[in-house]
Amino acid sequence: MAKKSQGSQTPNEKYNAEFGEENVASKVKQSHQNKVKDNFQTPDEKYNAEFGTENTGKTQK
């Protein structure tokens, strides 16, 4: 039988041992998406919070 590298059983376990236990980037992205969903009910609310304006339906030139 071939010797397993560093006691890892699967390619994923080998990756996790080298780069961290879980895919942190996807967790951060998911957490960010959940935060946006919790804080803002509509896209307009997100826009208003970001730019500090009310969406009145009028365009300024």
N, C-alpha and C positions, 0 to 999 in steps of 0.2 A: 504493500500500500504506500501511496505517496504521502509524504509528511505535509501536514496542513500548515500553511504560513501563519505564524503567530497565534495559533489556536483558533483562527477564524473558521467558521463553518460554511458561510456563504459569501459570495462577492459583496453583498450588502453589508454584512458584518465586518468584512475587511475594510470597506469604505468608511463605515461608521467609526471604526477604531482609529482610522487615520484622520478623518475630517470632523468628527463629532458624532454623538450618539444618534441624532436625528437630523433631518433636513431643516435647519433653523430658518433658512430663507423663506421657505413656504409657510412656516408657522408665523413669521413676522408679517408676511403679506396677508395671510388669513386674519390675523389679529387686527391689522390695519383696516381691512375690509369690514370686519365686524364692528370696529369702532365707528367707522363712517356710517354704517347702517343704523347704529344706536343713536348717534348724535343728530343725524339729518333725516327728515322725512321725505323731502323732495330735493331734486337737483337745484332748485332755486335757493333753498335754504343753505345748501353747501356753497353756492356761488356767493350769496350774501355774506356768509361768514368769512369767506376768503377775501372778498374785495370790499366789504363794508358798504354795500349799496343795496337798495331795494329794487327788485325787478318790477317796474311799472308798466312794461310793454312799450315804452317810448324809446326811440333811438336818439342818441345825441350825436350831432355832427359838428 
